[in-house]
């Protein structure tokens, strides 16, 4: 099968969040299963990237790279506003190359690439799927602009998709409530990559780097720093639950200007600034080291269609505390962690419960392995392949 993946941001732009990791991982798995995968994305500044493990070469549409058997095309960007980019070369790409693909899989909404490529999909009768990644209901910022997108250029894009891919029961229910026909909605969890071998030398490297004692409880928050994710509430809960000892690590890129400064001020005001560590974004080996050394991972988010980073923590055997507004909560509850409301008192009580109750902690830690087995990308890719085949069969019958 020849598959085109279309996503606004792709590796090496990992600061753009979970979608970059997800699309790369599922593309790798599809390639291992014998499919030919091309990722079409925007050039968000390849020329300014240093020390990336990626060899790029110019092509007629911008830049081209190949890694792990995956071809990536980075379209020349003429202008950008936040996550929105203008990429006129997408028109020539579609005219010259789109008919080479059996189907197209789009990730995310509120960009110009999706509507642009889907226009040519409809013209050339190429079926496509959309994975909205929790974006169907506008949240965070520019809500009116997102609603306008749905009413205008996003209308045909959305309505003509062969399938809409939800990544949790929570998102699946939302899509049905929002009027997406039942036969169009399919569900597939987000997966996690295989964890690298954990050796004696890899344990403790994160703690040693930041001067954190092995005796101290290490609480980890790792995500984009925006108010919705709840890092500010977690700092309050940490101050309440750990009055004299323990370390809280807040890791991730700032997603809203001024929010990082607000978090640091909150830590100072609460008198825990000497025990709250702001590392900035952590990727690859540095992120793995943080998971290896963490005792508990916490994501008190107001909404996550899945919560990829919680799944990553679980794959490392780290019990998690998440809110019921995270799509992965149905897998976590009572097995790999605690699901509590994202308020200060509930979080503080959950932190103390996991840290103080050793039998509960060990049971949650043991349950991580079973949850992680359900999120294996090779397993989930078989499910995705079945959806692709259904789409191709339906499109053939339609013809």
N, C-alpha and C positions, 0 to 999 in steps of 0.2 A: 504494500500500500504506500502511495506517495502522499505525504501529509504536510500541509503548510500550517505552521503555528504563527499567529499574529498577536503580538503583545507590545505595548508601548515601550517598556523597558526590559532589557535582557542583560545577561552577564556581559561585561564585568560591573554593571551598575547596581551592585548589591545594596547600596544605600536606598534604593527605591522600594525595598521591602520584600515581603514573602513571595510575591508573584515571580520575581526574577529567579529565585531558588526553585520554585515549583515547576516552572516551565522547563528549566534546564533538566531537572530530575526526571520528569515524565518523558521528555524527549530522549534522554539517555536510555530509559527503560524501553521505549518503543523501538529504538535503534537496536538494542540487544535482542528484541523479538523479531528482527529482520525487516523492519519498515524503514523507508527513506524519509527523513525528517528535515525540513527547512524551517528556520525561525526567521520571521520578518519583523524587524523592529526599527526604532529610530536611533540615529547616531546622537547620543547625548553628551558627546565630548570625548571620543576615542583618542583624539590627538593629544589630549592633556593627561591621559592616563599613563602612569609610570609603574613599572614592575608588575605588569599583568601577564599572566601565563596564557597569552593568546596572541597568535600571529595573524595579523590582518593584512589584506591586500586591497588595493583599489579595484572597484568594479564599476560597471556602467551606471549603477544606481546609488553608489556611495562607497561602502566598504564591505568586504566579504571575509569570513573566517570559517575555519572548519576545526572542530574539536570533538573528540569522542564519537566521530562519525556523523555529527550534526553540522549541517551547513547553516550559517547565520548571515543574514543580509542586514546591514545597518544603513538605512536610507538617509541620504544627505538631508540635514535639517536646516531650513531657511530661517526659522524663527520659532520661539518657544514662549509659552506663558504657563508657569507652574508645570503641570504634567502634560500640558497640551503642546504638540509640536506641529509644524507645517512641513510636510515632506512631499513636494510635487513629483518627485521621481517615482512615487508609488503608482502613478498612472501608467508610466512606461513599463514598470515591472509587471503590472497586471496585464497589460496588452500583449507583452511579449512572452510571459512565463506562467501566468496563472493557470492556463489550460493544461499544464503538465501535471497538475495535482488532482488526486481523486477527491479530496475534500479539504476543507479549511476549518481550523479550530481557533476561535478568537478568545482572548482572555481580557476581561475588564471592559469597562464602559467609559464614556465621557472623553473620548479622544476622536481624532479625525481618521486614523488608520482603519478602524473597524468599519465605519460607514463607507469609506472609500473603497476598500477591498471588497466588501460585501456587495456593492453596486455591480462590480464586474463579475462576482460569483453568480448573481442573478442573471446577468446578461449571458454568461457562458454556461448556465445551468450546472453549476458546481455546488453541491450541498455544503452547508456549514453549520457548525455548532458554536454556541456562545457560552462561555463560563464566566458569569458576571462577578464572581469573587466577592460577593456581598455588597456589590455596588448598585443593585437595582433600586433599592430605597435610598435616596440621597441622604448622606450624613456628613458630619464634620463641617465643611465650608462650601461656599458658592452653591448653596442649595437651589436657589432660583435659576441659576445658570444650568444646573444639571437637569432641572425639570424642563427647561427650554430645550435642552439637547434631546430629551425624550420626545418632545412634541415635534421636533424638526428633523435634523439629519439622523437622529437615532431611531426614528419611528420605523422606517423600512428595514433597517438593520435588524432590529429586535423582532419585528413581527414575522419576518421571512426566514428566521433560523429554523433548521430542521429539528434541533434539540437545544434545550437550555440545561446546562450542567450545574446542579447544586452540589455543594461539597459537605453538606450536613443536613440532618433532618430539620434543623431550625431554618436553614435557608430554603429547603424544599417547601416547607409549609408557607413561608413568606411568599414565594413565587406563586403558589397555588392561590393564596389569598389575594394576590395582586392581579389575578385573572389570566395567568399563563395556562393554556390548555393542559390538562393532565397528561395527555399522551406525549406532550413535548418535553416534560420535565423528567430528567433522569438524575440519579444521585450517585456520586463517587467521592469517597473521602479524599482528603489530601494525604499524601504519603510522606515517609521520611526515608532518607538515604541510610544505607548500612553504616553503623557506627564503627569508626576505626578501632583497631585493637587497643585496649586500654592496658598499658604496662605500668610497672612500678615507677618508671622514670616520668611518665606523663601525669601521674597523680601528684598533686601538690604544686605544680608549676605555676598555676594562676595565683594561688595563695602566696607562694614565695615572691612572685613578681610584685604583689601589692602589699606585702607585709602582713598578711592575715594568718593568725595562728591556727593550727589544726584543731585547737580546743574551742575556737569560736564558731558559732553557728553562722553559716554563710547563706543569706537569702538573696536570690538572683531575680532581677527583672531585666528582660532583654526584649526590646521592641522599639519601634519608632516613637519618639517622644512627642506625643500629641495628647491633649487633655482627655480624649475618649479612652485612652489606654489605662488611665488611673494611677500613674506613678505618684502623683501628689497625695492621693489617698493612701497609697502603700507606705509612703514616708511617715504619715501620721500614725498608721497602724503599727509600723515598726517602732516608732518612738514610744508607743503605749505598751507594746509587747516585750520589747527589749530595752529596759530602762538603763542597764549598766553595761551590758556586753552584747556581742553579736555584731555582724557586719551586713549591711545592705548594699548590694551592687546594682546600680542603675546604668544599664548599657543600651546604647542605641543612638542613631542619628537624630538630631533635632528636626521635628517635622513641622513645627509651628514657631515662628520667630518669637523669642521672649520667654518661651515655656521653660527652657533649660535654666535660665536665670531665676525664674519663679520657683523651680524645684530646689535650687541651691539655697535660695532665701528661706524657703520653708524648712529645710534641714537645719539652717542656722537658728531660726526662730524657735524650733522645737528642741534645740540643744543636742542634736545628734549629728551635726555636720562632720565631726571627727570620725564617725562610724558609718557614714554614707559615702560611698565611692562612686563617682561619675567617671566612667571609662571612655565615653564616646562609643562609636560603633565597633562591634567585634565581628570579625568574619573568619571563616575557615578554621585554621588551627587555633586561633585565639578564642573563638567562640566555643570550640570543642573543649578547650582547657577550662573555660568557665563552667561548662556543664559538668565536667568531670569532678570539679572541686565543690560544686554547689550542694547544699543540703536540701534546700527547697526552692522550687521555682514558683513565682507568683505573677499572675496577669489578671488584675482586677478590672478588666475592660468593660465598658458599657455596651460594646457590640463587637463581635468577631464572627464572621460567617463560618470560620473553622477554628483558627488559632494555631497556625503552623508551628510557631516557636514553642508552644506547650507540647506539641507532639514531638518536637526535637528533644526537649528536656526528658520526656518520658522514655524516648529511645536510649537515652544515657542512664536510665534507671533512677531519675530524679523525681520524687513525688511532687505534684503540683497543687497549687491552690488557684482556682479560676472562678469566674463568675458564671451564673447560669445563662448569661447572654453570649457565651462562647459556644460555637457550634460543636466543639469537641466534648462538651460537658457530658453528653450522654454516654460517652466511652469512659470518661474519667471517674464519674461519681462512684464512690465506694470501692474503686478498683485500683486507680493509679493516683489518687489524690482526693482533695476536698473541693466541693462546689459550694460557694457561699456568696451572699450578696456583696457587692463591691462597696461596702461602707466601712468606716474605720473600725468600729467595734467588732463586726463580724470577721474582718480580716485579722485583727489582733488576736481574737479568740482562736481562729483556725491556725495561726502561726504557733501559738503556745501549745495547742493540742497536738500538732504534728511533732514539734520539738520535744515536748515533755513525755508523750506517750510512746515509748519505744516499741511496744508490740504493734500499735497502729502504724507507726512509721515503717517498720519492717514489712508489714502486710501490704502497705501501699507501694513500697519499693519493689516487692516481689510481683505485684500486679502489673507493674510497668511492662514487664516482658510480654505478657499476654496482649496488652493493648498495642504495643509496638508491632507485634506479629500481624495484627489486623491492618496495619498501616504500611506494610511492605510494598514498595513501588511496583515490583514485578507482579505481585498479586493484583494490585489495583489496575495495572496496565491491561491485564487480561479482561477485566471488566470494561475498561475504556475501549478496547478492541471490539468487544461485542456491541457497544453502542455505535461505533464507527460502521461496523458491518450492517447493522440495522438501518442506519441512515443511507448507506449505499444501495441496499436492497430496495428501500422505500423510494429512493430517487429513480431507480431503474424501473420499478413498477409504474411510477408516475409517468415516465417517458413512454 
